[in-house]
């Protein structure tokens, strides 16, 4: 990660990282965005823009993955009634599901692939993605830029702890998502 941050093309690496996270990669781009901004605070708007663009384009790729192969893949792992339940909620909340997911630490790829699988309107999906991902990454960039040196000192001192907490939150997000889906399915019965 440090080699990308200090390398000659950190913007390209950040773009590719954000793209991959929105379609298939499990680690959010914040882990690269924050150190980049702390290392080059004068470019925080540029880095937030790149992250947003990569994430939205990656989300479009995730949408395509869901559109082309989402339902057959889901039927291999989930009961048809569970799939119908999730589809009902995508139909009901459409852009809200994508928009809210874009702001949270939950894995965005789940929602981008789901949006394609359940055929959320593509323009609505892209608009919600731009708004939510942009709001998230510009907020992260602004906060990182404002904290500057203090955040860098904290990360240097507690990097291992921050990494463990991040992994716990990531796994916790997956577990929470699974728990909510299970409860939602029970309520629909």
RAQUI-V360775 format. One record per run of one state. SS is the DSSP state (h for helix, s for strand, l for the rest). FROM is the first residue (numbers start at 1). LEN is the number of residues. Records with the same first field share a line. If there is no record, write none. Layout:
# RAQUI-V360775
SS = FROM-LEN / FROM-LEN
This chain:
# RAQUI-V360775
l = 1-1 / 7-3 / 24-6 / 40-1 / 78-2 / 104-4 / 118-4 / 189-1
h = 2-5 / 10-14 / 30-10 / 41-37 / 80-24 / 108-10 / 122-67
